[in-house]
Amino acid sequence: MAFQRRERTIVLIDSPLMVPTPFDADPSSPVVIVNNDLGAFSRAVIKDLRAQLPLSKASDGTVVLQTRGLDQALENPNEFRDRNRETQLDNHHQQRRWIDGSHGLVVIAAPPPVLRSWGVELSDLGTWSDEGRSWEYLDYPDKVGEVQVLDDFDSMLATAQAARTRAFPDAANRRLTEDERSEILADLQQEIEPTAP
């Protein structure tokens, strides 16, 4: 998205590309990635977009996702960081970012320099693992917008779906309440650490 130039272009990741969360099998929220320089993306726009989901017609055009310059940035990360930092220091707008859940969507919005930085920061996810996962926060040190790669995603999802079905057989397509979510997580924890006889 950092290299898109057409106004009002966004990336929407929704069904059928989404699966439930591997932690409690809750339905996943659609994700919207926005380049702030391509036009305002207000809460009113988000609400209108959410009301249209799932989309029933094709998009107005095709967006070619490009990773122009990523290999070069990874070859010389210090030079990339310095050049990107200069761009951001010259213009305060180029530092803004917005990561939020709004109207049932996860919105990830930033100007091109921030989007490029995120691309570089996320590029090594999955190449290392700590206790079965690698992760990165998009907005560190505030720890907002965590992106994870889970070594055993399929197994975690199957286990969470089984626990959810046992506890709430009629809740497959709705979000759990906090109390219900706590019950699922306790059940999953019990599977990991069974009580001694």
trRosetta pair geometry for C-beta under 8 A, 3 or more apart (Angstrom, degrees):
i j d omega theta_ij theta_ji phi_ij phi_ji
1 4 5.4 -35 -154 3 50 120
1 9 7.7 -176 -136 111 87 102
1 10 7.9 11 -123 -141 129 41
1 11 6.0 -110 -70 -9 117 117
1 33 5.3 -155 -32 133 151 110
1 34 7.2 155 -179 159 153 7
1 35 4.5 -166 158 -50 101 102
1 65 7.8 -25 -45 -126 58 86
1 115 5.5 -111 79 -155 94 153
2 35 6.5 162 -95 -110 31 117
2 112 4.1 103 -157 -146 81 75
2 113 7.7 123 -142 -48 121 16
2 115 3.8 -174 -70 93 98 121
2 116 4.7 109 -141 -55 169 79
2 119 7.0 -91 -4 -16 135 134
3 66 5.1 -58 66 70 144 120
3 68 5.5 84 -80 33 160 123
3 112 7.4 97 -62 -134 39 116
4 9 4.9 -129 170 84 143 140
4 35 5.5 -177 56 6 110 153
4 38 6.2 -9 105 -74 112 142
4 63 6.7 -15 -107 -150 125 116
5 38 7.8 172 -165 -101 16 101
6 9 4.7 80 82 -38 94 127
6 38 7.1 32 90 -143 44 121
6 61 7.8 -65 131 81 167 153
6 63 8.0 -136 46 -105 128 95
7 38 5.3 166 -133 -173 41 75
7 39 5.0 82 -168 -40 89 122
8 38 6.2 -152 -28 147 21 100
8 39 4.7 -12 -69 40 66 154
9 35 7.2 12 78 32 91 114
9 38 5.5 -79 40 -179 78 156
9 63 5.9 130 -168 -98 122 130
10 32 5.6 -8 172 -167 130 97
10 33 6.7 154 -171 73 75 51
10 34 5.3 -23 -119 -95 100 75
10 38 7.8 -176 -64 89 64 138
10 41 7.1 106 -85 -106 129 135
11 32 7.1 151 80 -158 55 47
11 33 4.2 -3 56 52 108 104
11 63 6.8 -124 -87 83 84 153
11 65 7.4 51 -98 -89 137 115
12 30 6.3 2 -172 174 89 120
12 31 7.5 156 -156 83 43 51
12 32 5.5 -11 -102 -103 70 76
12 49 7.5 -153 -101 -179 135 128
12 55 7.7 101 104 -30 148 131
13 17 5.5 -92 -167 91 83 135
13 18 6.8 119 141 -64 86 93
13 30 6.4 169 84 -162 55 69
13 31 4.4 -1 52 56 108 98
13 32 7.8 -157 22 -71 71 33
13 33 7.7 48 -11 -11 103 100
14 17 6.7 80 72 42 28 97
14 18 6.2 -43 -166 -15 30 122
14 30 4.0 -6 -95 -117 89 116
14 31 7.9 -165 -62 31 58 57
14 53 5.8 -134 -139 -144 153 121
14 54 6.0 166 145 -123 130 82
14 55 7.0 119 70 1 148 97
15 18 5.3 -68 -75 37 59 100
15 30 7.8 -76 -8 -84 67 98
15 54 5.4 -52 57 -106 110 133
18 27 7.7 59 131 -176 126 74
18 28 4.3 -148 -175 73 115 124
18 30 6.8 -99 -50 -92 149 57
19 28 6.5 58 74 -7 34 132
19 157 6.5 -5 141 -138 128 151
20 25 4.4 27 143 -160 145 55
20 26 6.1 154 -160 71 95 27
20 27 5.8 -62 -106 -95 81 34
20 28 6.1 -173 -124 -27 25 85
20 157 6.5 132 76 -150 91 103
20 160 7.3 -156 118 104 120 124
20 161 6.7 118 66 -81 146 98
21 24 6.0 17 85 45 115 70
21 25 6.5 -134 64 -77 67 11
21 26 5.0 8 24 51 116 82
21 28 5.8 136 -52 -80 74 83
21 157 7.9 -171 122 -111 26 86
21 160 7.3 -93 101 140 68 163
22 25 7.7 32 -121 -72 21 57
22 150 6.2 -123 62 52 159 169
22 153 5.6 -117 -74 -154 155 67
22 156 3.8 52 173 111 119 112
22 157 4.3 -71 -110 -69 84 71
22 160 5.7 161 -174 2 40 143
23 26 7.9 -18 70 15 86 97
23 156 7.4 -8 -71 163 43 117
23 160 6.1 95 103 -106 11 146
23 185 7.2 3 164 -97 92 95
23 188 7.8 -151 -172 44 55 173
24 160 5.7 -140 -111 -163 8 119
24 163 8.0 -85 -140 87 53 119
24 164 6.7 104 171 -77 61 114
24 176 6.2 -91 148 21 132 145
24 181 5.2 -7 -141 -140 164 83
24 184 4.6 98 -140 101 93 145
24 185 6.3 -43 -85 -58 107 82
24 188 7.9 -115 -93 -17 62 142
25 157 6.9 109 -95 -160 83 66
25 160 4.2 170 -39 129 91 101
25 161 4.5 135 -109 -84 143 57
25 163 7.5 168 0 62 126 85
25 164 4.2 -106 59 -14 136 151
25 184 7.4 -133 29 -163 94 149
26 175 5.4 39 -156 -130 112 68
26 176 5.7 -101 -91 10 106 95
26 181 7.3 -8 -56 -102 127 108
27 173 6.4 44 -57 -155 132 47
27 174 7.4 -44 -1 -131 121 5
27 175 6.4 -88 39 -71 94 71
29 101 6.6 23 123 -133 177 104
29 104 5.8 -165 -135 176 104 57
29 105 6.0 161 167 -128 109 22
29 106 4.9 115 98 -24 121 93
30 50 7.8 177 49 -112 128 75
30 53 5.9 -110 -20 -141 157 161
30 104 7.4 47 30 133 92 84
30 105 5.3 -37 78 -120 91 81
30 106 7.2 -167 95 25 41 76
31 105 7.3 140 -107 -172 20 77
31 106 4.7 -25 -108 70 72 105
31 108 6.8 9 -174 2 98 110
32 41 7.7 -180 136 -175 134 142
32 46 7.4 -152 31 -120 159 91
32 49 7.2 60 -86 122 146 158
32 105 5.4 20 -5 171 114 128
32 106 7.1 172 23 84 68 51
32 107 5.0 -15 66 -112 107 68
32 108 7.0 175 87 29 54 67
32 109 7.9 1 111 -59 95 91
33 108 5.1 -18 -109 73 68 104
33 109 7.7 161 -164 -81 39 50
34 38 7.4 -140 -173 52 74 110
34 41 4.7 -64 -143 -10 157 166
34 98 8.0 -17 63 64 123 108
34 107 6.6 0 1 -169 123 92
34 108 7.0 165 22 86 75 50
34 109 3.8 -13 68 -108 113 92
34 110 7.7 126 84 16 73 44
35 38 4.6 69 83 -5 100 113
35 109 7.8 -139 -49 -150 6 70
35 110 7.5 -37 -124 77 44 53
35 111 7.1 60 -170 -138 69 33
35 112 6.3 30 -150 -68 110 71
35 115 6.3 -36 -105 -36 83 156
36 41 7.5 -106 -111 16 58 109
36 93 7.7 -158 116 171 136 94
36 96 6.3 75 -73 87 176 114
36 98 7.8 113 -80 13 117 108
36 109 5.6 96 -67 167 87 97
36 110 6.1 -73 -14 155 111 13
36 111 4.6 -58 52 -71 115 66
37 111 5.5 77 -38 -135 98 83
37 112 6.1 -20 5 -22 138 97
40 45 7.2 156 118 -16 81 144
41 45 5.4 -114 -155 79 50 142
41 46 6.9 73 164 -55 84 88
41 107 7.2 172 132 -157 128 131
41 109 5.9 -161 62 -106 137 145
42 45 4.9 105 53 5 69 99
42 46 7.1 -124 105 -3 42 88
43 46 5.3 -50 -146 36 37 116
43 47 6.2 41 153 -23 67 102
43 102 5.9 -116 -124 -178 86 138
43 103 7.2 135 -166 -21 79 120
44 47 5.7 -50 -147 34 31 112
44 48 6.5 31 152 -18 62 106
45 48 5.7 -56 -150 38 31 112
45 49 6.3 32 152 -20 66 106
46 49 5.7 -55 -147 36 30 110
46 50 6.2 31 155 -20 65 107
46 102 5.0 20 139 109 159 119
46 103 5.1 147 129 37 102 130
46 105 5.8 -142 -165 46 103 136
46 107 6.3 -58 -109 -66 132 138
47 50 5.8 -54 -147 35 29 112
47 51 6.6 33 153 -23 62 105
47 102 7.9 -80 -58 146 70 98
47 103 4.8 -160 -96 -101 62 161
48 51 5.8 -54 -152 30 31 114
48 52 7.0 26 151 -17 61 107
49 52 5.8 -64 -159 34 35 110
49 53 7.0 38 148 -32 67 103
49 105 6.9 23 94 -55 116 157
50 53 5.8 -51 -154 19 39 115
50 103 4.4 -149 -4 135 160 112
50 104 5.2 116 -148 62 133 106
50 105 5.5 -128 -82 -31 106 110
52 55 6.2 26 139 -98 98 67
52 56 8.0 -118 -179 8 80 86
55 59 7.6 1 175 -66 162 70
59 62 7.4 126 81 -77 120 42
67 70 4.1 -32 166 -3 101 135
67 71 7.8 87 125 -22 108 77
67 119 6.8 174 -136 -171 90 137
69 72 5.1 -61 -156 46 58 114
69 73 5.7 61 146 -27 84 103
69 116 7.4 -16 92 -142 127 120
70 73 5.6 -55 -146 36 31 111
70 74 6.3 27 156 -17 66 107
70 119 5.9 -97 -106 144 111 123
70 120 6.9 -171 -141 -83 77 69
70 123 6.6 158 -175 -95 115 140
71 74 5.8 -58 -147 39 30 109
71 75 6.4 35 152 -25 64 105
72 75 5.7 -52 -150 30 32 114
72 76 7.0 -25 168 31 64 96
72 80 7.6 140 115 -77 77 113
73 76 7.2 -90 -150 64 25 64
73 77 6.5 57 162 -103 68 56
73 80 3.8 77 -143 -101 85 151
73 116 7.4 -177 -85 173 162 102
73 119 7.9 80 69 98 154 104
73 120 5.1 -96 134 -96 133 120
74 77 6.5 10 -135 -66 31 90
74 80 8.0 19 -42 -18 29 155
74 120 6.7 -175 -73 -137 73 86
74 123 6.1 -105 -87 111 125 159
76 79 4.1 7 136 27 117 118
76 80 6.3 139 97 -21 73 88
77 80 5.4 -55 -145 39 36 115
77 81 6.1 38 157 -22 69 105
77 120 6.7 139 -127 -178 95 130
78 81 5.7 -52 -146 35 30 111
78 82 6.3 29 156 -18 64 107
79 82 5.9 -55 -147 37 30 110
79 83 6.2 25 157 -15 65 110
80 83 6.0 -62 -147 40 27 107
80 84 6.0 21 159 -15 66 113
80 120 6.3 158 130 -99 148 158
81 84 5.9 -60 -141 42 25 108
81 85 5.9 28 158 -23 64 110
81 117 7.9 76 -113 -119 68 98
82 85 5.8 -54 -143 35 26 112
82 86 6.6 31 155 -22 61 103
83 86 5.9 -51 -153 30 30 113
83 87 6.9 32 150 -19 61 103
84 87 5.7 -52 -156 32 36 114
84 88 6.6 29 150 -14 66 107
84 113 5.1 145 -162 -160 87 99
84 116 6.2 -151 -114 92 128 122
84 117 5.8 142 161 -70 154 97
85 88 5.7 -59 -149 40 34 109
85 89 6.1 34 154 -22 68 107
86 89 5.8 -54 -142 35 30 110
86 90 6.5 31 158 -22 63 107
87 90 6.1 -60 -155 31 26 111
87 91 7.1 -33 166 32 60 102
87 94 5.7 -118 137 156 86 160
87 113 4.8 -178 99 -90 128 140
88 91 7.0 -94 -149 61 27 70
88 94 4.6 -142 -114 107 57 108
88 95 4.9 90 -166 -73 108 86
88 113 5.2 -161 -63 116 92 155
88 114 7.6 93 -97 -59 123 77
90 94 7.4 26 67 27 77 141
91 94 4.4 76 86 -4 101 111
92 95 5.9 -56 -167 25 48 112
92 96 7.7 61 143 -40 69 91
93 96 5.9 -37 -163 0 46 116
93 111 6.3 97 137 -55 80 153
94 111 4.9 -112 -130 91 52 149
94 112 7.5 -41 -139 56 94 74
94 113 4.8 47 177 25 108 130
94 114 7.3 172 170 -24 61 90
95 111 7.7 2 2 35 17 122
95 113 7.8 -32 -78 81 46 123
95 114 6.9 110 -146 -64 29 116
96 110 6.8 -179 101 -135 61 62
96 111 6.2 78 55 -12 85 105
96 114 7.5 -109 74 -19 41 151
97 109 6.9 158 -161 90 51 58
97 110 4.2 -4 -112 -97 84 104
97 114 5.2 -159 -77 177 109 160
97 138 7.3 -162 173 140 147 108
97 139 6.1 -173 100 -91 139 111
98 107 6.4 -17 119 116 101 109
98 108 7.8 165 90 -152 62 25
98 109 4.3 -3 58 61 101 105
98 110 7.2 -175 23 -65 62 62
99 106 7.8 2 -169 -180 74 86
99 107 7.1 -174 -138 92 33 63
99 108 5.4 15 -111 -112 83 68
99 109 7.6 -168 -69 29 47 63
99 138 5.9 136 -70 78 152 131
99 139 5.8 -148 18 -16 136 129
99 144 4.9 146 77 140 129 110
99 145 3.8 -70 -159 -62 162 116
100 106 7.7 180 94 -151 32 52
100 107 5.4 -9 61 55 77 101
101 104 7.7 17 -179 -100 92 10
101 105 7.1 167 -153 82 56 39
101 106 5.6 -31 -97 -98 72 65
101 107 7.6 160 -101 13 20 78
102 105 5.9 -26 69 61 69 87
102 107 5.7 -11 27 -2 112 125
108 138 6.9 -68 -142 179 115 178
108 145 6.3 103 -113 -131 105 127
110 114 3.6 -102 168 90 131 129
110 115 5.2 167 85 -52 108 75
110 118 7.1 125 49 -15 155 133
111 114 5.6 88 57 16 66 103
111 115 7.1 -129 105 -6 30 96
112 115 5.5 -59 -140 39 32 112
112 116 6.2 33 163 -20 68 104
113 116 5.7 -54 -148 35 31 111
113 117 6.5 34 152 -21 64 104
114 117 5.5 -51 -149 34 35 114
114 118 6.4 37 152 -20 66 103
115 118 5.7 -52 -149 35 32 112
115 119 6.6 38 151 -23 63 102
116 119 5.6 -51 -153 30 34 116
116 120 6.7 31 152 -15 65 103
117 120 5.9 -57 -154 37 33 108
117 121 6.1 29 152 -17 69 110
118 121 5.6 -57 -141 41 32 110
118 122 5.9 19 164 -11 69 113
118 138 5.5 9 -119 -135 118 96
119 122 6.3 -64 -141 43 23 101
119 123 6.5 44 155 -52 60 100
120 123 5.8 -39 -153 -2 30 121
121 136 5.5 157 145 -179 101 147
121 138 7.7 141 85 -116 140 53
122 125 5.4 -26 -170 -8 66 120
122 136 5.6 -153 -96 58 67 148
122 147 5.8 -5 -120 84 118 154
124 127 4.8 -73 -171 36 75 126
124 128 6.9 22 149 5 104 101
124 134 7.8 -106 120 162 75 147
125 134 5.0 171 -149 107 66 117
125 135 7.3 48 -125 -99 111 17
125 136 6.0 -103 -73 -4 113 114
125 147 6.5 -75 -84 118 163 108
125 148 7.8 -179 -159 -162 130 20
125 149 4.6 142 159 -13 101 125
126 134 5.9 -141 -49 46 28 134
126 149 4.1 -96 -70 159 81 169
127 134 7.3 43 45 -58 49 175
128 134 5.2 112 79 -101 70 131
129 132 6.1 8 -180 -115 117 10
129 133 6.4 108 -148 40 81 11
129 134 5.4 -87 -95 -46 50 92
129 151 5.5 42 -131 -58 145 123
130 133 6.6 -43 64 69 67 63
130 134 6.8 101 13 -93 80 59
132 150 6.6 18 146 -160 90 70
132 151 4.5 -112 -157 32 67 117
132 152 5.9 -36 -161 10 121 102
133 148 5.5 -15 -171 -166 120 109
133 149 6.6 157 -157 80 65 51
133 150 5.1 -21 -103 -106 96 60
133 151 6.5 -119 -70 -6 46 83
134 148 7.2 153 81 -155 43 59
134 149 4.9 -1 56 53 91 102
135 146 5.8 -3 -172 -171 119 100
135 147 6.6 160 -152 83 65 49
135 148 4.5 -19 -98 -101 96 76
135 149 7.4 -163 -72 22 51 63
136 140 7.9 -80 -178 -36 69 125
136 146 7.4 159 82 -150 35 57
136 147 5.4 -12 60 57 84 98
137 140 4.3 115 82 -66 114 88
137 141 7.9 76 89 -128 146 24
137 142 7.6 -172 159 73 135 59
137 143 4.9 -85 -120 -127 155 48
137 144 6.6 88 -171 47 105 34
137 145 6.2 104 -167 74 63 72
137 146 5.3 -34 -98 -92 71 68
137 147 7.8 168 -95 16 22 72
138 144 6.7 -63 65 97 87 70
138 145 3.4 -43 36 106 116 133
138 146 7.7 -135 1 -69 79 21
138 147 6.7 78 -45 -16 94 106
139 142 4.9 -28 128 58 103 110
139 143 7.4 -59 86 26 78 8
139 144 4.0 -10 58 59 124 98
139 145 5.3 90 4 26 93 115
140 143 6.5 45 -110 -71 63 51
143 146 7.0 8 -176 -63 74 102
150 153 4.2 118 81 -74 110 80
150 156 6.1 -56 155 16 147 149
152 155 4.5 -38 169 45 102 117
152 156 5.6 113 107 -28 86 94
153 156 5.8 -62 -147 38 27 110
153 157 6.2 25 159 -19 67 108
154 157 5.9 -56 -148 36 28 110
154 158 6.4 27 155 -18 64 107
155 158 5.8 -54 -146 37 31 110
155 159 6.3 31 155 -18 65 108
156 159 5.9 -58 -149 38 29 111
156 160 6.2 27 155 -17 65 109
157 160 5.7 -57 -145 39 30 110
157 161 6.2 30 156 -19 66 107
158 161 5.8 -54 -145 37 29 111
158 162 6.4 31 155 -20 63 106
159 162 5.8 -54 -148 35 30 111
159 163 6.4 28 154 -16 64 106
159 188 6.6 97 137 -126 111 100
159 191 6.9 -173 -169 104 122 163
160 163 5.8 -55 -147 38 31 110
160 164 6.2 32 154 -20 65 108
160 184 7.1 53 -155 171 79 121
160 188 6.6 -2 -97 -88 70 136
161 164 5.6 -54 -145 38 31 113
161 165 6.2 32 156 -21 65 106
162 165 5.8 -55 -146 36 29 111
162 166 6.5 32 154 -20 63 105
163 166 5.8 -53 -150 34 31 113
163 167 6.3 13 159 -5 65 112
163 184 5.3 113 125 -152 117 81
163 187 4.6 152 -156 106 119 129
163 188 5.4 -60 -58 -65 170 83
163 191 7.5 -107 -79 -21 123 138
164 167 6.2 -66 -144 46 27 100
164 168 5.9 -46 -177 51 68 95
164 171 6.6 -116 176 83 100 109
164 172 7.5 114 128 -99 122 57
164 176 7.7 -117 -130 -64 108 130
164 184 5.7 11 -84 -118 72 130
165 168 7.5 -81 -115 68 15 53
165 169 5.6 46 -168 -108 62 65
165 172 7.4 26 -92 -80 82 95
166 169 7.6 23 -110 -64 5 83
166 187 7.3 176 77 -170 127 156
167 180 7.3 146 132 -161 127 85
167 183 5.7 153 -159 125 149 120
167 184 6.0 -141 38 -83 155 75
167 187 6.3 -135 -52 -31 130 158
168 171 3.6 0 137 12 122 131
168 176 7.1 160 26 -107 165 102
168 180 6.1 31 -53 -158 147 125
168 184 7.9 -54 8 -68 113 108
169 172 8.0 -11 175 -38 39 93
171 174 5.5 -86 -156 55 70 95
171 176 6.4 60 168 -87 141 79
171 180 7.1 -162 -142 179 169 151
176 180 3.9 -135 -168 95 103 117
176 181 4.5 138 105 -60 129 78
176 184 6.7 -74 -117 -5 172 134
177 180 4.6 94 49 9 76 103
177 181 6.9 -138 92 -6 38 87
178 181 5.6 -53 -146 36 31 114
178 182 6.4 36 153 -22 64 103
179 182 5.7 -52 -150 33 31 113
179 183 6.7 34 150 -21 62 103
180 183 5.6 -52 -153 32 35 114
180 184 6.6 34 151 -17 66 102
181 184 5.7 -52 -151 35 35 111
181 185 6.3 31 153 -16 67 108
182 185 5.8 -56 -144 40 31 110
182 186 6.2 33 155 -21 65 106
183 186 5.8 -53 -146 35 29 111
183 187 6.4 32 153 -21 63 105
184 187 5.6 -56 -151 35 31 113
184 188 6.4 28 153 -16 66 106
185 188 5.6 -53 -146 38 33 111
185 189 6.2 36 153 -21 65 105
186 189 5.6 -52 -146 36 31 113
186 190 6.4 39 151 -25 63 103
187 190 5.6 -52 -153 31 31 116
187 191 6.9 34 148 -20 62 101
188 191 5.6 -49 -155 30 37 114
188 192 6.7 32 150 -15 65 104
189 192 5.6 -56 -152 38 36 110
189 193 6.2 -22 167 33 72 100
190 193 7.0 -79 -131 67 23 65
190 194 6.4 55 173 -104 66 52
190 195 7.2 -25 -146 -23 90 88
191 194 7.2 6 -139 -65 20 82
